[in-house]
């Protein structure tokens, strides 16, 4: 999978997750150094004053943890599981 098709997001993700975090997740997929599975999963949670991001795929096995400080004036920490799916025509964040 190359994740080079047009990119779409669902209304729910658009409303619940900041644009900066959405762009960060796309960047994580673009910068993967292992072959990409058609399904990428991001598990978002809060830890102390940081946003914890767990990026997972099944084939080949891949997991990466990151913590980012929220630089916005209004600190919002997301607690969501988000899937990114690619098929032959498009892929989207759900």
N, C-alpha and C positions, 0 to 999 in steps of 0.2 A: 504494500500500500504506500502511496506517495503523498496523500493528503494535499494534492495540488489543485483540486477542483474548487468550484465556488464554495464559499463558506456562508452558512446560515446559522442563526440561533433561534431558539424558541422564544416565544413571548415571555414565558416564565423566567428564563435565564436573563433575558434582556431587562426585565423588571427587578429581579432579585440580586443580580451580581453586577458589580461596578464594571464599567468599560475597561478600566486599567487591569482588573483581574481577568476579564475575558481575554484581553490581548496577551496577558502573561501566559494563560493556558495555551493559546494558539502558538506562542513562541516556544513553550516547552515541547509541544509536538514537533514543530519545525526543527528544533535543535536536537532531537533524539539521535543518538549515535548507534542504536541497534535497529534492526529492521522493525518497521511499524506494523502493529496489528490493526485490523479495521476498527477495533473498539479501544478507545482510550478512556480511562476513568480518572476523575479528579475528586478526591474526598477532601472537603474543606471543613476545617474546625478552628476553634480559637484556643490558643495556648498562651497563658500570661497576657502580655499586651501585643502578641503577634498573631498573624493569620498563618495557620498551619495548612500546607497543601501537600497532599499525598497523590502522586501521579502513578497510575498502575496500568499495565497491560498484561494479557495472558500469554500470547504467542509472539515472539519468545518472551519468557518471563522478564518482567521489568518492574521495578518499584523505586521511586525516589521521593524523599521527604524534603520539603523546604519550609522555611519559616521566613515570613516577610513582615517587617514593621509597617503598620498602617500609617501613611504619611498625611492622610486627609485630616482636616480640622475636625470633622465629625467621624469619630472612629466607629466603624461598623465592621464586625467580624462575621463572616459567613459560615454557616453550618449547613452544607448541602453536599449531596453526591451528584456529580455531573458526568454524563457520558457524552463522548464525542464519537460519532459513527461516520464511517466513510463507505459509500457504495460507488458504483461506477460513474454516477452522474453528479453527486453532490455529497457534502457531509455537513453535519450540524451538531451543535451543542444542545443537549436535552437535559 
